[in-house]
Amino acid sequence: MQALRFHAAKDLRIEDVPLPSDPAPDQVIIENRFCGICGTDLHEYAYGPIFIPKEPHPFTKASGPQVLGHEFGGIVKAVGSDVRHVKPGDRVSVQPLIMPRVGDYYAERGLFHLSSQLALAGLSWNSGGMAEAALLYDYNVQPIPDDLSDEEAALIEPTAVAVYACDRAGVTAGASVLVTGAGPIGMLTLMAARAAGATQLFVSDVNDTRLDMARQTIPDLITINPKGQSVGDVVRAHTEGGVGCDVAIECVGNEHALKACADAVRKQGVVVQTGLHPGENPLNWFDVTFKDIDIRGSWAYPTHCWPRVARLIASGQIPAKKIVTKFISLSEAVAEGFDQLLDPAGRHLKIMIDLSR
């Protein structure tokens, strides 16, 4: 079968690899339908290997070359003898986190995403979404409701990141929320905040094209470009009492964006760090203490959230498909996908690979 594999930074290749067969008792083979190109995939392409193991992964034993893609779904083709929750022909979404189910402190407490031996399909497993088919464990394969499209099945994974960020922030009805970064995760986080009841939304980004798309997608959104505006000043000017927002969620992994969050949030507000920072970030810790604010991390998502996120998308409360700006074939993935998304002046948010093309 055809698969897009990472060999090194700026070295992705469409290659023939063996089609998965003979699943173990607790495994499932799916025919992949759609796969999103994630920011993590872009970082691997530009600077990797980062999450792709240089040595065999301690749990999965996987290492490069690596089939990419962890935002995907498909149709079940074969199941192992112990699999009961799906059958051939079922449409599914892939929850890509892979980890020991026993013998791990966090996994044994249901906190699978915090496992110290965590791996991901499409980064540190022998299969991924940017291929014609994938071999996965039974717990990775989640059936989807009839009113969820195949494209939306592949959007559950990034939407779960956004929903969990809002959960970590404690977004409630009537809240005011700032999101830094108008990329796919930032846009989904704004949608998740609105679905949780937030009534005042702000987003900051240095890309005016993305700010335009954000305004077209989300009603009553206040957009800020920090190249010419103070994020904190704009937020305070539009919030009750001029005190700042209740919640700020950082979706960039950028030092200046995190500082803007800490500045814009009100006293006893909450800052959630979702974007991955490449290095240390010196905050003004006097202000953190003086403002009595909470700073929280948000890593991935609890794996049990898949049905909830699927319902939010299927119901239209989180219109995730609005972030998709282009569909391409696997053969076009590098030139029309990865390279386009790395263009600083790019016109796209989420590009999805249609494996049926």
C-alpha positions in Angstrom: 0.0 0.0 0.0 1.0 3.7 -0.4 2.1 5.6 2.7 3.7 8.9 3.5 6.8 8.3 5.7 9.1 10.6 7.6 12.8 9.9 7.0 14.4 13.2 8.2 13.6 16.9 8.3 12.3 18.0 4.9 12.5 14.4 3.8 9.0 12.9 3.5 8.5 10.1 0.9 5.5 8.3 -0.6 6.5 4.7 -0.4 5.1 1.2 -0.8 4.8 -0.6 2.5 3.1 -3.9 3.5 -0.6 -3.8 3.9 -1.5 -4.6 7.6 -2.9 -8.1 8.0 -3.6 -10.7 10.7 -4.5 -8.5 13.6 -3.7 -9.8 17.1 -6.7 -10.6 19.4 -6.9 -7.1 20.7 -6.1 -5.3 17.4 -8.1 -3.8 14.5 -7.2 -3.0 10.9 -9.0 0.0 9.3 -9.1 1.4 5.8 -8.1 5.1 6.3 -10.5 7.7 4.9 -9.4 11.2 5.9 -6.3 12.4 7.8 -5.5 16.0 8.9 -2.1 17.5 8.8 -1.4 18.7 12.4 1.0 21.3 13.6 3.0 18.5 15.2 3.4 16.9 11.8 4.6 20.2 10.5 7.2 20.5 13.2 8.5 17.1 12.5 8.8 17.9 8.8 10.5 21.2 9.4 12.8 20.4 12.4 12.4 16.7 13.2 12.7 14.1 14.5 11.2 15.6 17.7 8.5 13.1 18.9 9.5 10.5 16.3 11.9 8.2 18.2 15.5 8.1 17.2 15.8 4.8 19.0 13.1 2.2 19.4 10.2 3.5 21.5 10.3 1.9 25.0 6.8 0.6 24.7 6.0 0.2 21.0 9.6 -0.4 19.8 8.8 1.8 16.8 11.4 4.1 15.2 11.8 5.8 11.8 11.0 5.7 9.0 7.6 6.6 10.4 4.2 6.7 8.7 2.8 10.1 9.7 -0.8 11.1 10.7 -2.6 11.0 14.0 -5.8 12.9 13.1 -7.7 10.3 11.2 -10.6 7.9 10.8 -11.8 5.2 8.5 -13.7 1.9 8.0 -13.0 -1.3 9.9 -11.6 -4.0 7.6 -10.7 -6.7 10.1 -10.8 -7.3 13.9 -8.9 -9.6 16.3 -10.7 -12.4 18.1 -11.2 -10.5 21.3 -12.6 -7.3 19.8 -16.3 -6.8 20.5 -17.1 -3.1 20.2 -16.6 -2.8 16.4 -16.9 -5.1 13.4 -15.9 -4.9 9.7 -17.8 -2.2 7.9 -18.1 0.1 10.9 -17.1 3.8 10.5 -14.7 4.8 13.2 -12.5 7.7 14.5 -9.0 7.0 15.8 -8.0 8.0 19.3 -4.2 7.7 18.6 -2.7 7.5 22.1 -1.0 4.2 22.7 0.4 3.1 26.1 0.6 0.2 28.6 -2.8 -0.6 30.1 -1.3 -2.1 33.2 1.9 -1.6 35.1 1.8 2.1 34.6 0.9 4.4 37.6 -1.2 6.8 35.5 -2.7 4.2 33.1 -4.0 2.1 36.0 -5.8 5.2 37.3 -7.5 5.9 33.9 -5.1 8.8 33.1 -3.8 7.1 30.0 -2.7 10.4 28.4 -0.2 11.0 31.2 1.5 7.6 30.9 5.3 7.9 31.0 5.5 5.4 28.1 3.0 7.2 25.9 3.2 6.7 22.1 1.0 8.0 19.3 -0.1 6.4 16.1 1.5 8.4 13.3 4.5 9.4 15.4 5.8 6.4 17.4 3.8 3.4 16.2 4.1 1.3 13.2 1.0 2.7 11.5 -0.5 6.2 10.9 -3.2 8.0 9.1 -1.3 9.1 6.0 -1.5 5.6 4.5 -4.2 3.5 2.9 -4.7 1.4 6.0 -3.6 1.2 9.7 -3.2 -1.4 12.4 -4.3 -0.2 15.8 -5.3 -1.5 19.3 -9.0 -2.0 20.0 -9.1 1.0 22.4 -7.8 3.3 19.6 -10.8 2.6 17.4 -14.0 4.4 18.4 -17.3 4.0 16.5 -18.9 7.2 15.4 -22.6 8.2 15.1 -24.4 8.1 11.8 -24.8 11.9 11.8 -21.0 12.4 11.9 -19.3 12.5 8.4 -16.0 10.7 7.6 -14.3 14.1 7.4 -15.6 15.0 10.9 -14.4 11.7 12.3 -10.8 12.9 11.5 -11.5 16.2 13.3 -12.3 14.6 16.7 -8.7 14.4 17.7 -7.8 18.1 17.4 -11.2 19.1 18.7 -10.5 16.9 21.8 -7.4 19.0 22.5 -9.5 22.1 22.4 -12.3 20.8 24.5 -9.8 19.6 27.2 -8.1 23.0 27.2 -11.4 24.6 28.0 -12.1 21.9 30.7 -8.7 22.7 32.3 -9.5 26.4 32.2 -12.9 25.9 33.8 -14.7 27.8 31.0 -18.3 28.4 32.2 -21.5 30.1 30.9 -20.9 33.9 30.6 -17.1 33.7 30.7 -14.8 36.0 28.7 -12.0 34.0 27.0 -8.8 35.0 25.2 -7.2 32.5 22.8 -3.7 33.3 21.5 -3.2 31.8 18.1 -5.8 31.6 15.3 -4.5 28.3 13.9 -6.6 25.2 13.8 -6.2 24.4 17.6 -6.9 28.1 18.4 -10.0 28.2 16.2 -11.3 24.9 17.7 -10.6 26.2 21.2 -12.7 29.3 20.5 -15.5 27.1 19.2 -15.2 24.8 22.3 -15.3 27.9 24.6 -18.5 29.1 22.9 -20.0 25.6 23.2 -19.1 25.7 27.0 -21.1 29.0 27.3 -18.4 31.7 26.9 -20.1 34.9 25.7 -17.1 37.1 25.0 -14.3 35.8 22.8 -10.9 37.3 21.9 -8.2 35.9 19.6 -4.7 37.3 18.9 -2.5 36.4 16.0 0.2 38.1 13.9 -1.3 36.7 10.6 -4.0 39.1 9.4 -5.3 36.5 6.9 -6.0 34.1 9.8 -7.7 36.9 11.8 -9.9 37.6 8.8 -10.9 33.9 8.6 -11.5 33.8 12.3 -13.9 36.8 12.1 -15.8 35.1 9.2 -16.1 31.8 11.1 -17.0 32.9 14.7 -19.6 35.6 15.2 -18.9 38.6 17.5 -15.2 37.6 17.8 -12.8 40.4 18.8 -9.5 40.0 16.9 -6.1 41.4 17.9 -2.8 41.6 16.0 0.0 42.0 18.6 2.3 43.5 16.0 0.3 46.7 16.3 -1.8 46.4 19.4 -1.4 45.5 23.0 -3.3 42.3 23.6 -3.9 43.1 27.3 -5.0 46.7 26.6 -7.6 45.6 24.0 -9.0 42.8 26.3 -9.3 45.2 29.3 -11.0 47.8 27.1 -13.7 45.3 26.2 -14.3 43.5 29.5 -16.5 44.5 32.4 -14.8 46.9 34.8 -11.8 47.0 32.5 -10.2 44.1 34.6 -9.4 41.6 31.8 -10.7 38.3 30.8 -11.7 35.4 33.0 -9.6 32.8 31.0 -6.7 33.0 28.6 -5.7 29.9 26.6 -2.3 29.9 24.9 -2.4 27.8 21.7 0.9 28.9 20.0 3.8 27.7 22.1 5.2 31.3 21.9 6.9 33.2 24.7 5.2 36.5 23.9 1.8 34.9 23.6 2.0 33.4 27.1 3.1 36.7 28.5 0.2 38.3 26.8 -2.2 35.8 28.4 -0.8 36.5 31.8 -1.2 40.2 31.2 -4.7 40.1 29.7 -6.3 37.8 32.3 -8.0 39.4 35.3 -7.0 38.9 38.9 -7.8 35.3 40.0 -8.2 34.4 36.4 -6.9 31.3 34.7 -4.1 30.8 32.1 -3.9 27.5 30.3 -0.9 26.5 28.3 -1.8 24.3 25.4 0.8 25.1 22.7 4.2 23.3 23.1 7.0 25.6 23.9 10.4 24.8 22.4 12.4 26.1 25.4 12.2 28.1 28.7 9.9 31.1 29.0 10.6 33.7 31.7 7.3 35.1 33.0 6.9 38.1 35.3 6.3 36.0 38.4 5.6 39.0 40.6 2.6 39.7 38.5 1.5 36.1 38.6 1.6 36.3 42.4 0.2 39.8 42.7 -2.8 39.0 40.4 -3.4 35.7 42.2 -3.8 33.8 38.9 -3.7 30.1 38.1 -1.4 28.8 35.4 -2.2 25.3 34.2 -0.9 22.9 31.6 -3.2 21.1 29.2 -1.6 18.0 27.6 -3.6 16.1 24.9 -6.9 14.8 26.4 -8.4 12.1 28.5 -9.1 9.2 26.2 -12.7 8.7 27.5 -13.8 12.1 26.0 -14.2 10.7 22.4 -18.0 10.1 22.5 -18.5 13.5 24.1 -16.4 15.4 21.5 -18.1 13.4 18.7 -21.5 14.6 20.0 -20.4 18.2 20.2 -19.3 18.1 16.5 -22.3 16.1 15.2 -24.7 18.4 17.0 -23.2 21.5 15.4 -22.2 23.0 18.7 -18.6 22.8 17.6 -18.7 23.2 13.8 -15.2 21.7 13.4 -15.3 21.3 9.7 -15.3 25.0 9.2 -11.5 25.0 9.9 -10.9 22.8 6.9 -9.8 24.9 4.0 -8.5 22.3 1.5 -8.7 18.6 0.6 -5.8 16.9 -1.2 -4.7 13.4 -2.2 -1.9 11.5 -0.6 0.4 12.1 -3.6 -0.1 15.8 -3.1 0.6 15.8 0.6 4.1 17.4 0.6 3.8 20.1 -2.1 0.1 21.0 -1.6 -0.1 20.2 2.1 3.0 20.5 4.3 4.7 23.2 2.2 1.5 25.3 1.9 0.9 25.1 5.7 4.5 26.2 6.5 4.1 29.3 4.3 4.0 32.3 6.8 1.6 34.1 4.6 -0.4 31.0 3.9 -4.2 31.0 3.2 -5.0 27.7 4.9 -5.9 26.5 8.3 -6.5 22.7 8.2 -5.6 20.7 5.1 -6.9 17.2 5.0 -5.7 14.2 3.0 -8.5 12.2 1.3 -7.1 8.7 1.1 -9.8 7.7 -1.4 -8.4 10.0 -4.1 
